[in-house]
């Protein structure tokens, strides 16, 4: 049953290197589930320190590359561009640090050249005291630096690239960033802020200029667009017809999220048009998969004054604003000090059926607050919901959310990396640590891998292509099914309550009693239209949903089959009065039925419930084994902390109902 798969992942998280925050998440049962979360230390081995990734890409060998800014020395102040190659399983294969020493540089984006080619890192490098737009080519196999191109401004001011993106036809790249900045004291990008001066620039460069053995010159460009009215271009994306849309940012509240549409030759089609009033601050840009327009990510008030939500806004092909949506780890309608919690979103990816966005959620700082707001900020208690844990100012959690094409939220998950051996969420010694999802990558299998910035350095969070609650239906029995209580009295399954003891079988087929847990399903008003009815040679009948498992074979109870797969002639196992262990029962007939109610007893010690005289299983063998090992510890823990209802509610789908909690 799906709730046990949720539990399996919940338990896995307790053993693995992450914590998931259910109170700060939405529709976790539908969310892509973590496969691993790693944060390898690269400082000593590769001589790059205080690493902070902001972007990444999937490479043709199935691995990943992330890039960002670090420090040239431990405890130093000079910034150092870096790129780190990881395997598909998160192992560091190599790390590159800029070969320029004694100067500032940083990497803001990375891409792989077509046909399994090398890597291009885009950012800036200090040359002669001026930050110049830089492109660095790295060997995919080794990370060795092939060449670096630095392009100076005609005004001899500062410049940088914020993003690099392959065009839709694969024949060129689009570079977005700035030139002519007179000030490099706040030369910040991505989640670290924005520049305070400069001219926005978008430039298209033929791919041939990057595949060459030597560094390209700016004169090799196909075209460029610049605007003195805006400070920088955050991103530029190409459409199927070769035209380009770019996200611009300027000074003032009316230039925080502007779009300009360019022809395939770089001429202006429309804009720049600003959407700051509707959207807030823009951070990234995507083309809708259906070609109907453009979507901007970022953050803004979202209609609630004094708050900061993650934002998505859609603009159609003519520049007309279509819709805007807000996303948050907390419901600001709760009032109180909830507005202390901010949600900031950066990397955006378009999907065939929607969008996925990487964000961070937390309290920025306590500056400027007084009274209860200041008290709650200092205590980290801005989230007053039951089960919410305090989070101090400047401690963020990774927040990733997915929507449909209309921007309607599908799921939102909040996580943090946890070092191996550290105390898990909800256990003694637990400590919160900062994590933020900078850029979410979409894998070919439909899953996601997030480039995360950690307090400990780099982070890589891999989410599966399947959701936590991926089972197609819950395995259940009808309301009329009978169980046997511990004293031998028969009872209808719809009369059971948490704590009742019923007859069950152990993994080796011996009879025992076990306790009904609060994870048992109870939906008495449902109508089950696809029940399988099995009849044995002794005229015992059992009706259950197609996906329910039943022990079968020559011994009980190690081998399981779904009811839909049981065939006439198969041996299943039953309970005969006076026997101490299950006896073999041969299936002589199989039919279908429509009966009322859907119920599934989940037993505290992972035993096999005996229903209508037949030994059954509430899930597959792996999940039952996990439940046997963990439920007896986890359920008392949630009882002691008063979080059982929260746990069930968090993973509750719209049509799921549980047995009454005692």
N, C-alpha and C positions, 0 to 999 in steps of 0.2 A: 504494500500500500504506500501511497505517496508520502504520507506523514513519516513513515519509517525511513524513506529515502532522505527526507529532510533531516531526520535525526541522524542518519548515517553521516551526512555531510557536516552536521553540527558536531558530531563526535570526532570526525576526521579533523575538523578545524581545531578541536581541543588538542589534538596531537600534532598538528601541522604548524606552519610558521605564519599564521595570520589569525586575527580576531575579526569577527563580523558583528556589527552592532545592529541587532534587529529593531530596536526602537527608532534608530536613525535611518532605517531602510523602509522601502515600500514594495509590496508584492514580491517578497523574497522567494516564495514558492515558484514564481515564474522567472526568476532571475537566472542568468548564466552563473554556474557554480564554479568556485575556485578549484583549479587543479594543482597549482602551486603558487607560492609567493616567495621570492628570493630577494635577498639584499646582500650580495657578496661584497666583501671589503677589497677594494682595489688600490688603496692608498700606498701601502708599503711595497707591494709587488710591482707596481707600475709607476710609482713616484708621481702620482697625481692625488691631490688632497682636497678634502671638503667638496666632493663632487655633487653636482646638482643637475640631473638630466631634465631636459625640457621637450625633447622630441625624439623620434625614432622611426625605424622602418623594419619591415620584414624582408629578409634577404632570400635569394633564390635557393639557398641550401636549407631553408626551413628555420634558420636561426633569426636573430635580431641584432640590430645595431641601435644604440642610444647615444645621444650627444647632448652637450650642455657646457656649463662653465664649472671650473674648479679653481683651486689655488696652486700656484707654482711651487710653493713650499708649505710645510706644515706650520700653521700659525702665521703665514705670510699674508700679504695684501694684494700681490699681483695676480690678476685673473689669468687662467689658462684654459684654452679650448681643449675639449677631449671628445673622444669617441670610443665606445666599448662594444665589442662583438661578443655576443652570447649564443650558445647553442640553443636548440629547440627546447631543451630541458632546463635552461637557465644557468648553465655553466659558463664562466668567463673563458673565452678563447684567446682574446688579446685586448689590449687597451692602448690607445694612442693618445699622447699628450702633445700639444703644439711644440714644434721644434724651435719656435721663437722663444728666447729667454730674456728675462729682464724687462719685458714689456707686457702690457695687457692684451689679451685676446679672448674670444669666446666663440662658441659654436651654438647656433640657434636652430639649425635644421639639418637633416641628412636625407639622402636618397641614394638608391642603387641605380647605376646606369643599366639600360635595357640589355637583354640577352645574357643575364648573369654577370654583368660587368662590375667594375669597381665602384667605390663609394665616392660621393661628392658631399662634402661638409660645407655648409654656408654659415657665415657669421661676420666677424671683423677681426682685424689684426692691427696693432699699433706699429706704424712705420714712421720713424722720424718724429714721434710725438703726436701723430695724427692717427685716429682710428680709421682704417680703410676697409671698404667692402672686400671680403675675402671669400675665395672658394679654394678648398683643399681636396685633392684627389688622394684617396687611400686605397691600398690593395685590399680587396675583400679577404684574401686568404691570410694575410699577415698583419694588416694594419699599418704597414710601412707607408710613409708619406711619399707620394709620387711627385707631386708638385703643389705649389700654392700660388694662386693668382691674387694679387692685391691691387685694387683699383682706387686710385686717388681721385679726389674731387677737383674740379677746375678752380674752385674757390679755396683749395687747400684746407678745407674744413673736415669734419668727421663724418663717417658714413658706416652703414652696416646692412647686411641682409638679414631679414627676419624669417623668410620662408623660401624654400625651393620646391618646385612641383613640376613633374613631367606633364607636358601638354597631352591632350586627348589622343592625338595621332602618334605620339611617341617620338616625334622628330625634333623636339626642342624642350627647353625647360623655361619655366617662368620664375623669375626672381623678384621678391617683394621686399622692400626695405626703405632706406632713406639715404639721402646725401645732404651735404651742406649744413651740417649741424655745428653750430658755434660752441656748443657746450657738451662735454663728455663726462661731466660730474655725475649725472644721473643717466647713464647709458644702460638702461635696463630693458629687458624684453621678456615676452611670455608671462609666466606667473610672477616674475620679479618686478613688473612695473612697465613704465613707458618712458620714452625719451621726452625731453622738454624743449627740444628745438630740432629743426631739420626740414627738409623737403621730401615729401613722399615720392617714391620711385617704383615703377614696375618695368622690368626689362625681360625681353625674350631673347634667349641665346640658343643657337642651333646645337643639337646634340653632338654634332661633329666637332664642335669646339671643345667639348669635354672628353671625348674619347681619344683625342690626340695625345701624343706623348709629352707635349710641352704645355705649359700654362696658357690659357687663352687671354687675349687682350680685350678690353671693353669694346674696341672698334669692330670686333667680330659679331656684335649683337645684330639681331634682325630688326629690332626696334626698341624704343623705350618711351615711357610716359612719365612725366613728373608734374608735381603740383606744389607750388609755394604756399598754397592755402592749407595744406595738411602736413603734419610732422612726419608721418611714416605710412607705409602700406603694410598691414599685418599679414595679408595673404592674397594670392591671386590664383584663380582657377580658370581653366579653359573649358569651353563648351564644345560640343561635337562639330560645330561649324567653324571652329578655330577662333571664334571671338572669346573675349576674356572679361571676367568680372573681378574687381579688386576691392578689398576692404581697406578703407582709409581711416586714419585717426588724426585729429587735429587738436587745437587748443580751444577750450570752452565746451560748455554743455551741449552745444549744437553741432559738435563735430566728433562725437565719441564713437559713432557707428555709421560711417558713410560708405556708399557703394558708388563705383564708377564702372560703366560698361564700355568696353573698348572693342573695336573691330579687330579682325585677324592681323591687321597692319599696325595696331596700336593707336588708332584715332578714336576720339571720344564719340560713342553712340548716344549715351545719355549720362547725366550726372555730372559731378558728384551730387548724390542725393543723400541727405542725412536722415537717420531713423532713431536718433538718440532719445527723442521724447517717448517713442513707443518701446524702445528696446533697452536702453542703458548703454553700457560700454561694450563694444564689439571686440572679440579676441580671435575668432577664426571664422572660416567661411567654407561652405560646401555647396555643390550643385545638386539639386534634388534629383534622385535617381530616375524619376519619370520625366525629367527635362522641363518641369513646369516653373522653375524659378530657382531662387537662391536662399540658403538658410544661414543666418548669422548666430554664432554662439557668444556667450559673455555673461555679464551679470548686471543686475539693476534692481530697482525697488519693486517692480512687478505689481504696482498698485497699492502696496502697503508701505506707508511713509516710515522712513528710518530703518528699513530692513534691506538686506541684500540677498536676492535669490539668483540662482543660475537662470539664464535666459536663452531661449531660442526664438528667433523671429524669421518669418518667411516673407520674401519679396518676389513678386512675379517677374517675368522676363522684360516687362516694360518699366520696372522700377516702382510699381505700386505695392504698398505695404499690404500683406494678406492677413497674417496673424502673428501673435506673440504669446508665448507661454512661459510660466515660471516654474522652477523646480527647487526643492529645498529638503534638507534632512529634518526640518522641523516645521510644524504648522504655526505660522505667525499669528493666526487667529487666536491661538492660546493666550496671547497677551503676555503679561508679566515681563520677564526679562528675556523672552525668546528672541527679541530682535538683536541681542548681543551676538547670536550665532549667524555667521556669514556663510554664503555659498558662492564660490567663485569658480567659473568654468572656462576651459581653454580649448583643448583640442577637440575637433568635431569631425565625424566621419559620416558620410551618407551611406545608407543601406538600401537594398532593394525595396524594403517595406518600412523604412523609417530612418532614424538617426541614433548614433551612440556618442556620448560626450564624456570627457574626463574632467573631473572637478576636485576641489577640496572644500571641506566644510569644517568650521570651527570658529572660535572667538579670536579676532585679530589682536586686540589689545584692550586695555582698560582706560586709556587716555580720554579725558573729557567727560567721564561718567561720574554721577554723584548718587547718594542715597542707596536705594535698593539695587539699582543697576550696578553701581560700583561694588556693593557687597557681593552680589551674585557673580559679577565678573571675577573678582578676586578669588571667590570660592569655586569658580568653574561650574556653578549650578544654574546656568541660564535655562537648561532644559529641565522642566519640572515634571515631565511625564514619568509614570511608574516604570521602573526598570532602567531609566536613563542614568548613565554614569557621569559623574563630574568630569569636565574637561577644561583644563586650565587655559588661560589665554596663550595664544601662539602654538597650541597643540591642535593639529588638524588631522582629520581622517580623510582617506581616499574616498571619493564619492564618484560613482559611475552610474549613469542612467541611460535608458533606452526608451525611445518613443516610436509611435507609428508615423506615417507620412503627414498626419495632421498635427503632429506635436503632442498628441495625447500620451501621457506617461504609461509605459508598459511595466517597467520596474526600475527601482533605484536601490543600489546597495552601498553601504558604508563599511569600510574595512580599514585595518591597520596591519602593518607588518609586525610580527612578533619574533624576536630572536629565538633560535632553538634553545630549549631548556628554560626559557622565561615563563613566568606564571601566566596561565591562560585567563581570558576574560571570565570573571565570576569566581575566580579562585584566589586564595590568600597570596599576597605578594604581587598581584596584577598591577601593571603600570601602563598608562597610556603613552603612546609615542607618536610623533608626527608622521603622517603619510599624506601624499597628495597625488592624484591621478593627473598627469600632465597631458598625455596623448594616448588615445586608445587605438590600437591597430586591429584591423579586421582580417582574420585568417581565412584561408580557402575553405576550411571545414565549417565555417559559420561561427566559430568562436572568436573571442577577443583576447588580446594581450595588451596590458596597459603599461606604458612607461611611467614609472612612479618616482617621485622625489621623496626621499626618506630622510629623517633626522640622522640616520646612520649612513646616508649616501644614496646609491642607486637602488631602485626597486623594479622588479618585473613580476607583475601579477597576471597569471594566465587563467582565463575563464573558459569553461567548457562550452561546446556548441549546444549542449542540452541544458535545460533548466533544472533547478533543484527538484521541482515536482514534475518530472517528465513522464511519469506513468500515465497511461491512457485512461485508466479508471481505477477506482479503489476496489480491492477484493472484499466482498461482503456476502452475508447470508440474509435471507428474508426474516421479517419479524417473527414468523411462526416457527423458526428453527428452535430446537431444544438443546439445552446444555444440562449437565448434572452438577448440582452444587456439592460442596465437600462432604455433606452429610448424606448424600445419595438421593436427595430430592430433585426431581426434574424442574426446570425453570425455562420459561420462554426467554429468548435472547434479548427481546426488547424490554424485559423487566430488570435486566442487570444494571448495577450501578458500580461506581468505582469502589474498590475494596472487597467486592464479593469474591469468594473462593470457588473455583469450579474445577472439575476433573480435567486433567490434561495428560499428555505423554511427554516423557523426556526424549532426548535425542536418540537413545537406544531402545525406545519403545516401552519403557516401564511406566506404569501409571503413577501419577502424582497429583497434587493440587497446586494451583497457582492463582494469583490475584489479578483481578481486572484492573488495568491501569487507566489513567485519565486520557491516554492516547487512543483509547478504543473509540471507534466510530459508531454513531447512533443517528440514523436518519429514518425515523418510523413512517414519515409521510411519503417517502419516495416510492416510485413504482419501477421495479426492476423488470425490464422487458426481455433481457437476454440471459436468464438464469439457465445454467446447465443442471439437469437432474440425473444423478447417477443411482442406479439400482443394483444391489448385490444379490448373490445367490441366496442369501438368507433373507431376502426381501427388505433389506435396510435401504432407505432412500435418503439422499442428501442433495439439497438444492443450493447452489452457490453461483456467484458471478463467474464469467468465463476466465477472468484473470486470477482467480483465487488458486493458491497452491495446495496440493494434496500429497502427502507421502505415498510412495508406491514402490513396487519392486519386491524382492525376496526378503528384505529386512526393513524394519522400521527404525529410524525415520530419516535416514541420511539423504535419500533421493527424493526429489520433489518434481511434480508436474503441475502445470496449470490445468484447471478443470477442462478447458477447451481442447486440451491435448490428450486427456485420458480416453482410452479406447476400450471397447468391450473386450473382455479377456484379461485386462490389466488387473493386477493385484493391488488393492489398497488395504488400509488397516482400520480395525474397529475395536470396540470395547464390548466384551462379553461379561455378564455378571459373574463374579467370583474369580475372574482371571486377574493376575497381577501385571500382565503386560498385554500389549495390543495383539490381536489375532488377525490372520490374513483373511481378507474378504475379496472375492472375485467379482468384478463388474460384469453384469449380464445384460444391462440395458443402459442406453444413454438417450436422453430426450431434452427438450427445452421447456421452459415454463415462464409465466409472468406472474410474479407474486409481489406483495406489498412489503415495503421496508428494505433498508440496507443497513446492516450492522456488521461490525468486525471487532471481536474481542482481542485486544493486544495485551498479552500477559506480562507481568512485571519481571519474571525471571526467564522470559523467552521460551517458555514451554509451548507444546503444540496443543491447541484447544481441541477438545472432543465435542463435536457438534452433530446432533442427530445420530449419535453412536459411532461416528467415523472420526478418526484422527485427521486433523487439518493443520494448515500452517498459515500464519497471518502474513507471510511474505516469502521471498526467496531465501535460500539457505544462508547466504552471506549476511543478509540483513537480520535474519532471525538470530544468527550467531552473535552479531554485533549487539543486538538488543539484550541477549542473555548476559553479555559481559558488562553492559553499561547502564541499562535502565534501572537496575536496583540501586545504583549510585546517583544517577542524574535526577530521578523523580523525587527522592527525598530532598535533594539539593534545591530543586525549584519550589518544593513545598516550604522549605525553611526560609527561602528568600521571598516567598510570595509572588513568584514570577511565572507560575505554571499557566495561568490564564493568558499572560502576555505571550508566552512561548506558543501556545496553541493559536492565539489570535494572529500572531505574526505570520504563521505559516498556513493560516486558514484561507482556503479558496472560497469563493462566493457561495458555493453549494455544499460546503462541508460542515457537518455538525458533529460534535463530540459527545461522549457520554457525560452525564452530569458529574461535576467535580464534587467530591465529598467535602 
